[in-house]
C-alpha cells in the first residue's frame, strides 16, 4: 500500500471504531491503474461476525437503481430498443392509473420528476396472508397501489427522489422486453462486464454467511436480515426490483462505475459517449431542480461526495450504507460499501462520515 493512502485506510478503520458501521469495504479506481481496496470491521456484530474482506458481499440497496436499472435502460436506448419519451401507462395499461400519471414517460421516472411519493412501506399496508412475499398477489398490490396513488406534485413540476418510480421502471423494462429484470441485468451488465460477484439471491447462490454483510434486525422477518434483501418492498416483490435487491462486492461496483466513466469520455463498444453523457447530464425541471437520468449529481452544499468533488461527477447512495461516486474529471471511481443499518437503521453516523471520507480521497488524488 502506498503511504499516501494510509490516511484513507485509517479513516475507514476509525469509522468502525466509532460505530459508523460494523463493517466496510472501500475501493478507489483511477484510470487503468490497479484498484486500491481497503476494509474494516466485521460482517455482523458479536460472535456471528467475520472480518470484512474484498470479497464480502453487501446489500447494495438503491445502488440497484444505477448499477442495474439505469444501466439496463442506457444499453437498450443505445441500441434503439426503447425510447425515453415512451408513455409508461401505455405499456402498463392494466394498472389503475391516477389521471395525473397518464402522461408519465420513462425519462420522467429516471429523472425522478413524475410526481410519485418518495417511499411507502407496503409491508404495513398489505395482507401477508392473502399476498405473501414473492407472490403475484403481492406484486399486483404494490404496482396497483403505486399507479393509483395521489401525486405529490404535478408532472415535471419538481424532482423528488422516488423508490416508487423505479419500481414502475423495472416493471416497464420487463414488459417492454419480455424479460425479467434480473435476466436483463445478467445480459446487459453482469456478463458483458464480467462482474460475477453480483447476485440477487446470495443464499441460493451459495454465498456463505461469513461472506455476507448483515443488515437490520426486523422482527416481522424473524430478526437480523443476512443474505436476503433488506428493503421490505423489494422483499415483497420477490427479492429483486427496479429500486433495490442487488448484492455485490466493492470490486464489482467499481467495475460498473469504470464502464460509465470510460463511456463518458469516449465511445465504447459497451456504451456510446452520447448515451453515457445523456444519462450523466443535469435534467432541469421547470422549478430549477436538477438531476441526471438515474444518476445523482453532487449538491452545491452538503453532498455526500464532499466539498472537493468536481462538477463532472455522478453517483448514488444506498440506504444500507452504500455509495458510488464517479469523478469523470479525475478519472476516478470510489465505491464505499457498509452495513451501517446493522443492527439498527437509526444509526445515521454515515451522513457525516461520507463527505469526510470522499474529501480525503479527492485530496489524496490531487497531491
C-alpha positions as CSV (number, residue, x, y, z in Angstrom):
1,X,0.0,0.0,0.0
2,X,1.3,3.4,-0.9
3,X,2.0,5.6,2.1
4,X,-0.3,8.3,0.5
5,X,-3.3,6.1,1.0
6,X,-2.6,5.3,4.7
7,X,-4.9,8.1,6.0
8,X,-7.8,6.6,4.0
9,X,-7.3,3.2,5.5
10,X,-7.0,4.7,9.0
11,X,-10.2,6.8,8.5
12,X,-12.1,3.6,7.3
13,X,-10.9,1.8,10.4
14,X,-11.8,4.8,12.6
15,X,-15.4,4.6,11.2
16,X,-15.6,1.0,12.6
17,X,-14.2,2.0,16.0
18,X,-16.6,5.0,16.3
19,X,-19.6,2.9,15.4
20,X,-20.4,4.4,12.0
21,X,-20.8,0.8,10.7
22,X,-19.9,-2.7,11.8
23,X,-18.1,-3.3,8.6
24,X,-16.9,-1.6,5.4
25,X,-15.1,-2.1,2.1
26,X,-13.9,0.8,0.1
27,X,-12.4,0.9,-3.4
28,X,-10.7,3.6,-5.4
29,X,-10.1,3.1,-9.1
30,X,-8.2,5.7,-11.0
31,X,-7.8,5.4,-14.8
32,X,-6.4,2.0,-15.6
33,X,-4.3,1.6,-12.5
34,X,-4.9,-1.4,-10.2
35,X,-7.7,-0.6,-7.7
36,X,-7.0,0.3,-4.1
37,X,-9.3,-1.7,-1.8
38,X,-9.5,-1.1,2.0
39,X,-11.6,-3.0,4.5
40,X,-12.5,-2.6,8.1
41,X,-14.7,-4.2,10.8
42,X,-16.9,-7.3,10.6
43,X,-19.9,-8.5,8.7
44,X,-22.0,-8.6,11.8
45,X,-21.8,-7.5,15.4
46,X,-20.9,-10.1,18.0
47,X,-19.8,-13.7,17.7
48,X,-21.5,-14.1,14.3
49,X,-19.4,-11.6,12.6
50,X,-16.4,-12.4,10.3
51,X,-13.8,-10.0,9.2
52,X,-14.7,-8.0,6.1
53,X,-12.7,-8.8,3.1
54,X,-12.6,-7.5,-0.5
55,X,-14.9,-10.4,-1.4
56,X,-17.6,-9.5,1.2
57,X,-21.0,-9.3,-0.4
58,X,-23.1,-6.3,0.7
59,X,-26.8,-5.5,0.2
60,X,-26.4,-2.6,-2.3
61,X,-29.9,-1.2,-1.7
62,X,-30.5,1.8,-4.0
63,X,-27.3,1.3,-5.9
64,X,-29.6,-1.2,-7.8
65,X,-31.1,1.9,-9.4
66,X,-27.9,2.8,-11.2
67,X,-25.9,-0.4,-11.4
68,X,-28.9,-2.3,-12.7
69,X,-32.0,-0.4,-13.8
70,X,-30.3,2.7,-15.2
71,X,-27.5,0.7,-16.8
72,X,-30.0,-1.6,-18.5
73,X,-32.1,1.3,-19.8
74,X,-29.0,3.0,-21.2
75,X,-27.9,-0.1,-23.1
76,X,-31.4,-0.6,-24.5
77,X,-31.6,3.0,-25.6
78,X,-28.1,2.8,-27.1
79,X,-29.4,0.0,-29.4
80,X,-32.6,1.8,-30.2
81,X,-34.8,-0.8,-28.4
82,X,-36.5,1.7,-26.1
83,X,-37.4,5.4,-26.2
84,X,-37.0,7.8,-23.2
85,X,-40.2,9.5,-24.1
86,X,-42.3,6.4,-24.2
87,X,-45.5,6.7,-22.1
88,X,-45.3,4.2,-19.2
89,X,-49.1,3.8,-18.8
90,X,-49.4,2.6,-22.4
91,X,-47.2,-0.5,-21.7
92,X,-48.6,-1.0,-18.1
93,X,-52.1,-0.5,-19.3
94,X,-53.7,-3.0,-16.9
95,X,-52.8,-0.8,-13.9
96,X,-55.5,1.6,-12.4
97,X,-53.6,4.8,-13.2
98,X,-54.4,8.1,-11.5
99,X,-55.3,10.6,-14.2
100,X,-52.2,12.7,-13.5
101,X,-49.9,9.8,-14.2
102,X,-51.2,9.0,-17.6
103,X,-48.5,11.0,-19.4
104,X,-45.5,9.9,-17.3
105,X,-42.6,8.9,-19.5
106,X,-39.5,6.7,-19.0
107,X,-37.5,9.9,-18.8
108,X,-39.7,11.2,-16.0
109,X,-39.1,8.1,-14.0
110,X,-35.3,8.2,-14.5
111,X,-35.2,11.9,-13.6
112,X,-37.5,11.4,-10.5
113,X,-39.9,14.1,-11.8
114,X,-43.0,12.0,-12.4
115,X,-44.9,13.1,-9.2
116,X,-44.7,9.9,-7.2
117,X,-44.1,9.8,-3.5
118,X,-40.6,9.1,-2.3
119,X,-41.4,5.8,-0.5
120,X,-44.2,3.8,1.0
121,X,-43.7,0.8,3.3
122,X,-46.1,-1.6,1.7
123,X,-45.4,-4.2,4.4
124,X,-47.6,-2.1,6.7
125,X,-50.5,-2.0,4.1
126,X,-50.5,-5.4,2.6
127,X,-52.3,-8.5,3.9
128,X,-49.5,-11.0,4.1
129,X,-51.9,-13.9,4.5
130,X,-53.5,-13.1,1.2
131,X,-50.5,-11.7,-0.6
132,X,-47.3,-13.4,0.8
133,X,-43.8,-12.1,-0.2
134,X,-42.9,-13.0,-3.7
135,X,-46.5,-13.9,-4.8
136,X,-48.2,-12.4,-7.8
137,X,-50.8,-11.0,-5.4
138,X,-48.1,-9.0,-3.6
139,X,-46.7,-7.8,-6.9
140,X,-50.1,-6.7,-8.1
141,X,-51.0,-5.0,-4.9
142,X,-47.8,-2.9,-4.9
143,X,-48.0,-1.9,-8.6
144,X,-51.7,-1.1,-8.4
145,X,-51.1,0.9,-5.2
146,X,-48.4,3.0,-6.9
147,X,-50.2,3.6,-10.1
148,X,-53.4,4.7,-8.3
149,X,-51.8,6.8,-5.7
150,X,-52.3,10.6,-5.5
151,X,-49.3,12.6,-6.9
152,X,-47.0,14.5,-4.6
153,X,-46.6,17.3,-7.2
154,X,-47.5,18.0,-10.8
155,X,-45.7,16.1,-13.6
156,X,-42.3,17.7,-14.2
157,X,-43.1,20.4,-11.7
158,X,-40.3,19.4,-9.3
159,X,-38.0,16.5,-8.5
160,X,-38.5,14.1,-5.7
161,X,-36.3,11.0,-5.4
162,X,-38.7,8.1,-5.6
163,X,-38.4,4.4,-5.0
164,X,-41.9,4.0,-6.3
165,X,-41.0,5.4,-9.7
166,X,-38.1,3.0,-10.1
167,X,-40.3,0.0,-9.1
168,X,-42.5,1.0,-12.0
169,X,-39.5,1.5,-14.3
170,X,-38.3,-2.0,-13.5
171,X,-41.7,-3.4,-14.4
172,X,-41.8,-1.3,-17.6
173,X,-38.5,-2.7,-18.7
174,X,-39.6,-6.3,-18.0
175,X,-42.8,-5.9,-20.0
176,X,-41.2,-4.0,-22.9
177,X,-38.5,-6.6,-23.4
178,X,-40.5,-9.7,-22.3
179,X,-37.5,-10.5,-20.0
180,X,-37.4,-10.4,-16.2
181,X,-35.3,-7.7,-14.7
182,X,-32.6,-10.0,-13.2
183,X,-32.2,-11.7,-16.6
184,X,-31.9,-8.3,-18.2
185,X,-29.2,-7.3,-15.7
186,X,-27.3,-10.6,-16.4
187,X,-27.5,-10.0,-20.1
188,X,-26.7,-6.3,-20.2
189,X,-24.4,-5.8,-17.2
190,X,-23.2,-8.8,-15.3
191,X,-22.0,-11.0,-18.2
192,X,-20.6,-8.4,-20.6
193,X,-18.6,-6.6,-17.8
194,X,-17.5,-9.8,-16.0
195,X,-18.9,-8.7,-12.7
196,X,-19.5,-12.1,-11.3
197,X,-19.9,-11.1,-7.6
198,X,-23.3,-9.6,-8.3
199,X,-26.3,-11.6,-7.1
200,X,-30.0,-11.1,-6.1
201,X,-30.1,-14.4,-4.2
202,X,-26.9,-14.8,-2.1
203,X,-28.1,-17.8,-0.2
204,X,-29.4,-19.6,-3.2
205,X,-26.2,-18.9,-5.0
206,X,-24.4,-20.5,-2.0
207,X,-22.6,-17.4,-0.7
208,X,-21.6,-18.3,2.8
209,X,-22.9,-16.3,5.7
210,X,-19.4,-15.3,6.7
211,X,-19.1,-13.5,3.4
212,X,-22.4,-11.7,3.7
213,X,-22.8,-8.3,5.5
214,X,-25.7,-8.4,7.9
215,X,-28.3,-5.6,7.9
216,X,-31.2,-4.6,10.1
217,X,-33.0,-6.6,12.9
218,X,-36.5,-6.7,11.5
219,X,-38.9,-8.5,13.9
220,X,-41.6,-9.4,11.4
221,X,-38.9,-11.0,9.2
222,X,-37.6,-13.1,12.1
223,X,-34.7,-10.9,13.2
224,X,-31.4,-9.9,11.6
225,X,-31.6,-9.9,7.9
226,X,-28.5,-11.5,6.3
227,X,-28.5,-12.9,2.7
228,X,-32.0,-11.6,1.9
229,X,-32.8,-8.1,0.7
230,X,-33.3,-5.5,3.4
231,X,-35.8,-3.3,1.6
232,X,-39.2,-4.5,2.6
233,X,-40.8,-3.6,-0.8
234,X,-38.2,-5.5,-2.8
235,X,-38.7,-8.4,-0.4
236,X,-42.4,-8.4,-1.1
237,X,-41.8,-8.2,-4.8
238,X,-39.7,-11.4,-4.6
239,X,-36.4,-10.1,-3.6
240,X,-35.4,-8.0,-6.6
241,X,-36.9,-5.0,-8.3
242,X,-36.0,-1.8,-10.1
243,X,-35.2,0.1,-6.9
244,X,-33.4,-2.4,-4.7
245,X,-32.3,-6.1,-4.4
246,X,-28.8,-6.2,-5.9
247,X,-26.0,-7.6,-3.8
248,X,-22.3,-7.3,-4.7
249,X,-18.7,-6.7,-3.8
250,X,-16.8,-3.5,-3.9
251,X,-14.7,-4.7,-6.9
252,X,-17.8,-5.3,-9.0
253,X,-19.3,-1.9,-8.1
254,X,-16.1,-0.3,-9.3
255,X,-16.3,-2.3,-12.5
256,X,-19.6,-0.9,-13.5
257,X,-18.5,2.6,-12.3
258,X,-15.4,2.4,-14.5
259,X,-17.5,1.4,-17.5
260,X,-19.7,4.5,-17.1
261,X,-16.6,6.7,-16.5
262,X,-14.9,5.5,-19.7
263,X,-18.1,5.8,-21.8
264,X,-18.5,9.4,-20.7
265,X,-15.0,10.1,-22.0
266,X,-15.2,8.2,-25.4
267,X,-17.3,5.9,-27.4
268,X,-17.0,2.3,-26.1
269,X,-18.4,-0.9,-27.5
270,X,-20.4,-1.3,-24.3
271,X,-22.0,2.1,-24.3
272,X,-21.7,5.2,-26.6
273,X,-20.4,8.5,-25.3
274,X,-23.7,10.2,-26.5
275,X,-25.8,7.9,-24.3
276,X,-23.4,8.0,-21.3
277,X,-23.3,11.8,-21.4
278,X,-27.1,12.0,-21.8
279,X,-27.6,9.9,-18.7
280,X,-25.0,11.8,-16.7
281,X,-26.2,15.3,-17.6
282,X,-28.4,17.5,-15.5
283,X,-32.1,17.3,-16.2
284,X,-33.6,20.7,-15.5
285,X,-37.3,20.9,-14.3
286,X,-39.5,24.0,-14.5
287,X,-38.7,24.8,-10.9
288,X,-34.9,24.7,-11.5
289,X,-34.3,21.4,-9.6
290,X,-31.6,19.2,-11.3
291,X,-30.8,15.6,-11.5
292,X,-29.2,13.3,-14.1
293,X,-31.1,10.3,-15.6
294,X,-30.9,7.7,-12.9
295,X,-27.7,9.1,-11.5
296,X,-27.3,11.8,-8.8
297,X,-25.2,14.9,-9.2
298,X,-23.3,16.4,-6.3
299,X,-25.4,19.0,-4.5
300,X,-24.0,22.5,-4.2
301,X,-24.0,22.1,-0.4
302,X,-23.9,19.0,1.8
303,X,-23.1,16.5,-0.9
304,X,-22.1,13.0,0.3
305,X,-19.3,13.2,-2.3
306,X,-17.7,16.0,-0.2
307,X,-16.7,19.6,-0.9
308,X,-13.8,18.7,-3.2
309,X,-15.6,16.6,-5.8
310,X,-15.5,18.1,-9.3
311,X,-18.7,19.3,-11.1
312,X,-18.1,16.5,-13.6
313,X,-19.3,13.8,-11.2
314,X,-22.2,11.4,-10.9
315,X,-23.1,8.9,-8.1
316,X,-25.7,7.4,-6.0
317,X,-26.4,6.3,-2.4
318,X,-27.9,3.2,-0.9
319,X,-29.9,3.1,2.4
320,X,-27.9,0.2,3.8
321,X,-24.8,2.5,3.9
322,X,-23.5,2.1,0.3
323,X,-22.4,4.6,-2.2
324,X,-20.6,5.1,-5.5
325,X,-19.2,8.3,-6.9
326,X,-17.6,8.7,-10.3
327,X,-15.5,11.8,-10.7
328,X,-15.1,12.0,-14.5
329,X,-12.7,14.9,-14.4
330,X,-10.3,13.0,-12.1
331,X,-11.0,9.7,-14.0
332,X,-11.8,8.2,-10.6
333,X,-14.4,5.8,-9.2
334,X,-14.9,5.5,-5.5
335,X,-17.2,2.8,-4.0
336,X,-17.9,2.7,-0.3
337,X,-19.9,-0.3,0.9
338,X,-21.0,-0.5,4.6
339,X,-23.8,-2.2,6.6
340,X,-24.4,0.9,8.8
341,X,-28.0,-0.2,9.5
342,X,-26.9,-3.4,11.3
343,X,-28.5,-4.0,13.7
344,X,-30.4,-0.7,13.8
345,X,-31.3,1.6,10.9
346,X,-31.4,4.6,13.3
347,X,-27.6,4.7,13.2
348,X,-27.1,7.7,10.8
349,X,-23.4,8.5,11.6
350,X,-22.7,7.6,7.9
351,X,-24.1,11.0,6.9
352,X,-21.2,12.9,8.4
353,X,-18.7,10.2,7.5
354,X,-19.3,10.0,3.8
355,X,-18.3,13.6,2.8
356,X,-15.2,13.4,5.1
357,X,-14.2,10.1,3.5
358,X,-14.6,11.4,0.0
359,X,-12.8,14.7,0.6
360,X,-9.8,12.8,1.9
361,X,-9.8,10.7,-1.3
362,X,-10.1,13.7,-3.6
363,X,-7.3,15.5,-1.6
364,X,-5.1,12.4,-1.9
365,X,-5.6,12.2,-5.6
366,X,-4.8,15.9,-6.1
367,X,-1.4,15.7,-4.4
